[in-house]
Amino acid sequence: MVKIFGKGFSLVELMVVIGIISLLALVALPSYRNFILRAEFIETKMAVGAVKVSFEVCAQMLGLAKVKNCQHKSYGIPAIKKSAKGVVGVELVSDIFKAIDVKSASEGDQVKIIASAPIDSENANQTYTLTATLMAGGRVEWDKGVCSKSELC
């Protein structure tokens, strides 16, 4: 009868495999965490959509002369939302809404939509800002948007 030695793995081989797996986990976990944060922040970025479209329609309907009236709760623009648990905050902001003596906006004025991540999310206190430049005839040109934390965009 012949005895067979060497069945299975040696301790050194197992230690090398564990070392390789540990090294891969060390490299992959931070990337995975950033991926999860970006994926969660997409909800915040998408929340500006309703305000963006309704402001654009309002600006085209009223033109530069009356775009000051395109505020929350008017002309189909949703009300201001404050961020809360499970709720993305969205607000339409511009100096043209605050100015009392200005009767109409002028070409080049800007309007911003600021979305804030829910307070119970990993991205709490992070914002996404979309800026519009008003053009002649009520045309609106949007930028690509800016995140308060560049890794999220």
N, C-alpha and C positions, 0 to 999 in steps of 0.2 A: 504494500500500500504506500502510495506517495503522498507526503504531506505538502500542502500548498500554502506558502507564506505570502504575505503582501496583499491580502484581500482588503478592500476598503481604502480610505485615505489616511495619510500620515498626519500627525499633528501639525507639522510645518505646512503642509498643503492646505489644511483647514485654516490656519492662521493667515496665510497669504490671501485666501478667498475672502475672509472676514475683513482684512485690511483694504482690499479693493472695493468691497461693498461699502465700507465706511467712507472711503474717499469719494466715491460716487455720490453718496447721500450728502456729504458735506458740500459738494459743489451744486447739487440739484435742489436742495431745500430752499435756499434764498431765491432762486429763479422761480420755483413753484409758488412761493409766498407772493412775490411780485405779480405773478400771473393771476393769482386769486384776487388780489387787491384791484388789479386793472379790470378783471371780469366783473367784480362787484360795482365798480365805479361807472360802468357802462349805463347802469340804470340812472345815475345822476346826469350823465351826458344826454341821455335820451329824453329826460324830463323837460328840456327846453323846447322840444318840438312843437307842442301845442301853442305855446306863447309866441314862438317864432313865426309860425304860419299865420296865426290870427293877427299879429302885429303887421306882418307884410301885407295881408289883404286889406287891413284898415288903412295903412299908409297909401296903398294904391287907390283905394276908393276916395279918400279925403284929399290926397295930395299934400304937398309941403305946407300949404297955407293952414291946414287944420290938423296936421299930424299930432299936434299937442294933445288932441282929444283921444288919441289911441292909448289909453291907459287901462289898468286892470279894471275889470268889471264893466267894460264898455266895448261896444263893437265886437263882441265875441271873444275878447281877451279874458282868459281865466283870472280869478281873484288871486291875490298874493297868497302863496303858501309858505309857511314857516316850517323849517325842518323839525321833525319830531321822530319818535320811535317808528321806524318803518315807513316814514314819509320823507320824500325829497322836497326840499324847499326851493321855490322858484319865484324870482322877482324881476320885474321890468324896471330899469333905472335909467334916468337921463336928466340932465340939467334943463332940458326944454319943458319937462313936466313941472318943474319947480318955479321957473321964471314967471313972475307975475306981469312984468311990463312987456314981455315978448308975446306978440299975437300969433306969429307963425314961425316955424322952423326954417332954417336956411340950408342950402345944399352944403354938405360936409358935416352937419351935426351928427352926433353919435348917440346911439341907444344901446344899452347893454342888458342882456338877460343873464342873471346870475343864479346858478343852481347850486344848492348846498346838499351835501350827502346827509342821509339820515343820522340822527344823533346816536343811535344804537349800533351803527355799522363800524367796521374796522377803519373806514375812511371818514369818520366823524371830523367835522371842522374843515373838510376839504371842499373846494368849490371849483366849478367849471363856468367860465365866463365867455359868452358869445357876444361879439360886438358888431353892430350894424352901422353902416354909414348911409345917411339919407342922401339920395340923389334927386335930380330934377324929375318932376312928374310923379313923385311918390315912389320911385324905384328904390329898393333897399338892397345894399350889397353887404353880405355877411362875411366875416373872417372865418378862419378855421377853428377858432376857439382856443382858450388857454386854460390849463388846469393849474390850480394853486401848487400842486406837486407835479413836476414834469414827468415823473415815472408813470403817472396815471393816464397820460394822454397817448 
